[in-house]
Amino acid sequence: MTATGIALLAAGLVLVAVGIGRARGPWSRYQALKTREDNIARYEAWRGGLRDTGPTGASVAIEMLRGQLRIDAAIAGLGVVLVIAGLVIR
């Protein structure tokens, strides 16, 4: 394995670790908000339907977290590409 391959492999592993590390917090907040939104939807359906059709603070936060998770997934994906490139380069 060449020095370039080792460097790509190391950089890729670092990016994967950074992407996963960055995504852990937003993912847990996303899951909690999603659970809360589902509970509210079930409660409002039980009460006879939704009274307000506008976006809620939780739905806005969910969209923001999705955007952040996309960025974190792109970082981790780039890391995977670099790891594969580091393994392929001889």
MOWO-V868836 format. One record per residue. N is the residue number from 1. PHI is phi in radians with two decimals (NA if undefined). PSI is psi in whole degrees, -180 to 180 (* if undefined). NEAR is the number of other C-alpha atoms within 8 Angstrom. Layout:
((N PHI PSI NEAR) (N PHI PSI NEAR))
This chain:
((1 NA 135 7) (2 -1.44 169 7) (3 -1.13 -36 6) (4 -1.13 -43 8) (5 -1.10 -42 14) (6 -1.15 -41 10) (7 -1.11 -44 9) (8 -1.11 -42 12) (9 -1.09 -46 14) (10 -1.13 -45 9) (11 -1.10 -40 11) (12 -1.11 -43 14) (13 -1.12 -38 11) (14 -1.12 -44 9) (15 -1.13 -38 12) (16 -1.10 -45 14) (17 -1.12 -41 9) (18 -1.14 -44 10) (19 -1.08 -44 13) (20 -1.21 -41 11) (21 -1.10 -40 8) (22 -1.20 -31 9) (23 -1.43 -18 12) (24 -1.08 -47 8) (25 -1.14 -54 8) (26 -1.06 -35 11) (27 -1.12 -43 10) (28 -1.19 -39 8) (29 -1.15 -39 9) (30 -1.06 -47 11) (31 -1.10 -41 8) (32 -1.14 -44 8) (33 -1.15 -39 10) (34 -1.11 -42 9) (35 -1.10 -43 8) (36 -1.12 -43 8) (37 -1.08 -42 10) (38 -1.11 -41 8) (39 -1.11 -42 8) (40 -1.12 -41 8) (41 -1.11 -41 9) (42 -1.14 -41 8) (43 -1.13 -44 8) (44 -1.18 -34 10) (45 -1.15 -38 9) (46 -1.17 -35 7) (47 -1.38 -8 6) (48 2.04 14 6) (49 2.01 165 7) (50 -1.34 130 8) (51 -1.56 -32 4) (52 -2.03 125 4) (53 -1.70 0 5) (54 -1.33 169 4) (55 -1.22 143 6) (56 -1.66 167 6) (57 -1.09 -37 6) (58 -1.18 -38 8) (59 -1.19 -34 9) (60 -1.17 -43 9) (61 -1.12 -38 8) (62 -1.08 -43 11) (63 -1.12 -39 8) (64 -1.13 -41 8) (65 -1.16 -37 12) (66 -1.07 -42 9) (67 -1.09 -43 8) (68 -1.15 -39 10) (69 -1.16 -35 11) (70 -1.10 -42 8) (71 -1.12 -44 8) (72 -1.12 -38 12) (73 -1.16 -36 11) (74 -1.16 -39 9) (75 -1.11 -47 12) (76 -1.14 -38 14) (77 -1.12 -41 9) (78 -1.09 -38 11) (79 -1.08 -42 14) (80 -1.11 -41 11) (81 -1.08 -43 9) (82 -1.16 -37 12) (83 -1.10 -45 14) (84 -1.11 -43 9) (85 -1.10 -39 11) (86 -1.15 -33 13) (87 -1.35 -29 10) (88 -1.37 -38 7) (89 -1.19 128 9) (90 -1.89 * 6))
